[in-house]
Amino acid sequence: MQPEARLAALGFSEADAATLAAHFLDAEARGKLGHGLSRIDWLETLPALRPDARPRRLHAEPGYERWDGNGALGYLTLSAVVEAQLANPPAHARVVVASNCFPTGMLGWYVRRLAGEGLAAALTATSPARLAHPDGGEPLAGTNPLALAIPSSDGAPVVVDVSPSKATWGDVLRGAAPAEDVVPFGGDQAHKAFALALGLDLLVASLTQEDDYGAVLLVARPEADPVPALRAAAAGIRLPGDSPGTAGRP
């Protein structure tokens, strides 16, 4: 059964099923299988799935927006947020805060879309606490990813999408990594990844004013175009966000 058909069978509208399927298939193409089609298997196990829920924009002003996922999947909430920014880009910069926003999947998916329309973006999102301090103890932070995208006149944005965790929870769910690998990456420098995860957790929590998981997006009009010079200096080396096996292609 095709991804869209499986998602439609869960109750998602044709448009939402297409959005989710596009996200999962792009993750597959980029080798991020923990965020790919295996997530449909996971969605099929969720007892409280609300395919009819719709995110809401609660507040909007030129430099700030606040959204509530309102029971919708985080994938669909962030997709709605991105579409809203593309429809009404900021004059200079805007911070967008989304509460009740989980799961969000591959954050590079969203910032890449913004960069494709000439906007620079940074996005983070929180998740269940799974990272403990490198010295041990109970988990204190999520595997909170951070994605950044910088557009370019050459048509190929640089997209950075990383998690402070050695393994993603998605890879654990699909059986590609043991749960013991969900730890801050870095070996004897793991305290740096843990600090990043904790800082992102607190940043989102301080802005969402919710006990649930959320996301924070910064979107801005760039004042310069540094990517072509970087690609020239990199001399054909694949940069973050380039398709596997390519250099300079999104």
Sequence and secondary structure as in RCSB ss.txt:
>XXXX:A:sequence
MQPEARLAALGFSEADAATLAAHFLDAEARGKLGHGLSRIDWLETLPALRPDARPRRLHAEPGYERWDGNGALGY
LTLSAVVEAQLANPPAHARVVVASNCFPTGMLGWYVRRLAGEGLAAALTATSPARLAHPDGGEPLAGTNPLALAI
PSSDGAPVVVDVSPSKATWGDVLRGAAPAEDVVPFGGDQAHKAFALALGLDLLVASLTQEDDYGAVLLVARPEAD
PVPALRAAAAGIRLPGDSPGTAGRP
>XXXX:A:secstr
  HHHHHHHTT  HHHHHHHHHHHHHHHHTT GGGTTHHHHHHTT TT  TT   EEEEEETTEEEEE TTS HH
HHHHHHHHHHHHS  SSEEEEEEES      THHHHHHHHHTT EEEEEE     B  TT SS  B    EEEEE
  TTS  EEEEE SBSS HHHHHTTSS GGG SBSSGGGHHHHHHHHHHHHHHHHHHH SSS  EEEEEE  S  
 HHHHHHHHTT   TTS TT SS  
